[in-house]
């Protein structure tokens, strides 16, 4: 009989404990869930506001950088138009500009490196902002390392990985291609 009594006591005890846990869980959920949802909404609003503020700051930075832009010489603009058509012409600081072929994409288009001596990170950042303003988007979320612009079957791809690896020379890669693998993650 004590064995049966022990089983009943345990079953009743477990049932009461489960009931209490469920009741506490539901009561807690009804109190916590609205507060958690409210907090999540506030965080989302803060992020949205920060993104809008950042866009405004970026737009202002591009305008300030463009105000200080230099007029590139005619020969440079002609070479840029031949090799890097569709990309905004570099008009920021630096000197000894060069555009060098660095290989061929699978679709036959050429990869190019644009190089400039004595260019600053701020000037490269201004160029990236100009690209973004011109409709280039990020390949990777939260990173301006690789940007591209969809031209409807063709893509302009810009990459600044290790742009200052050989400082004082800045080197960025650019290609016009129909190869989707250049923009896919």
KAMO-V692154 format. One record per residue. N is the residue number from 0. RES is the residue in one small letter. PHI is phi as a letter, one per 30 degrees, with the letter a starting at -180 (none if undefined). Layout:
# KAMO-V692154
n	res	phi
N	RES	PHI
N	RES	PHI
This chain:
# KAMO-V692154
n	res	phi
0	x	none
1	x	d
2	x	d
3	x	d
4	x	d
5	x	d
6	x	d
7	x	d
8	x	d
9	x	d
10	x	d
11	x	d
12	x	d
13	x	d
14	x	d
15	x	d
16	x	d
17	x	d
18	x	d
19	x	d
20	x	e
21	x	d
22	x	d
23	x	d
24	x	d
25	x	d
26	x	d
27	x	d
28	x	e
29	x	d
30	x	d
31	x	d
32	x	e
33	x	d
34	x	d
35	x	d
36	x	d
37	x	d
38	x	d
39	x	d
40	x	d
41	x	d
42	x	d
43	x	d
44	x	d
45	x	d
46	x	d
47	x	d
48	x	d
49	x	d
50	x	d
51	x	d
52	x	d
53	x	d
54	x	d
55	x	d
56	x	d
57	x	d
58	x	d
59	x	d
60	x	d
61	x	d
62	x	d
63	x	d
64	x	d
65	x	d
66	x	d
67	x	c
68	x	d
69	x	c
70	x	d
71	x	d
72	x	d
73	x	d
74	x	d
75	x	d
76	x	d
77	x	d
78	x	d
79	x	e
80	x	d
81	x	d
82	x	c
83	x	b
84	x	e
85	x	j
86	x	d
87	x	e
88	x	d
89	x	d
90	x	b
91	x	c
92	x	d
93	x	j
94	x	a
95	x	h
96	x	d
97	x	b
98	x	b
99	x	c
100	x	d
101	x	b
102	x	k
103	x	b
104	x	d
105	x	e
106	x	d
107	x	j
108	x	d
109	x	c
110	x	d
111	x	b
112	x	c
113	x	c
114	x	b
115	x	b
116	x	d
117	x	h
118	x	c
119	x	c
120	x	d
121	x	d
122	x	d
123	x	d
124	x	d
125	x	d
126	x	d
127	x	d
128	x	d
129	x	d
130	x	e
131	x	d
132	x	d
133	x	d
134	x	j
135	x	d
136	x	b
137	x	d
138	x	d
139	x	c
140	x	e
141	x	i
142	x	b
143	x	c
144	x	e
145	x	b
146	x	b
147	x	b
148	x	b
149	x	d
150	x	c
151	x	i
152	x	j
153	x	b
154	x	b
155	x	c
156	x	b
157	x	c
158	x	b
159	x	c
160	x	e
161	x	h
162	x	e
163	x	c
164	x	d
165	x	b
166	x	e
167	x	d
168	x	c
169	x	c
170	x	b
171	x	b
172	x	c
173	x	b
174	x	a
175	x	c
176	x	b
177	x	c
178	x	d
179	x	d
180	x	d
181	x	d
182	x	c
183	x	d
184	x	c
